[in-house]
Amino acid sequence: MPDGNQGGLQGVYNESLTPGQVTPPPPGAPPVPLAGGQTVTTGPPPDYSALGAGQAKADFAAASGGGSWEFDAQSMDKVIQQLEDSLNDDYSQARTVAAQFAQLGYPGSDQVSKDYMSATGRATIAYNQFLRGTVDFLSSYVDTLKQIRTAYVNQDHAAIDAIRSAGKVD
């Protein structure tokens, strides 16, 4: 801890008063939390279904953009099945737990218990909104993958080109 120039308590004291090196986060890193606390957003929530479809199209456009890419229906079926299993198992279980959590009663009648349940209620609402958005996104992503798979299996080149152009990232 001491800075090497001064040992003992004086070195620790000097180091604690010296501002640390602040380096900017690397590109693509998550945002640094604000010092003011929780951020409140306004406006309507995002359309997670549209975001899921758009992401699937963008992923497809990026994957199929190179000349060496080949469509493999069996591999795509495996990916679709894994995502559907996640929706049917993991996310279904998460919805069940969230519903049970929302049904919890007050642990007591004192003010602390009431405050706790108020905070719990807000957290449950936020979690359920997050969960619904995630399920909508993933469901739409899977549906779009199925459309892409169908277009390839049926050799529908117009549909393939439309999906590619809709998913291009500029």
Secondary structure as UniProt FT lines:
FT   HELIX           8..17
FT   TURN            27..28
FT   TURN            35..36
FT   HELIX           48..64
FT   TURN            67..68
FT   HELIX           73..85
FT   HELIX           86..90
FT   HELIX           91..102
FT   HELIX           111..153
FT   TURN            154..155
FT   HELIX           157..166
//
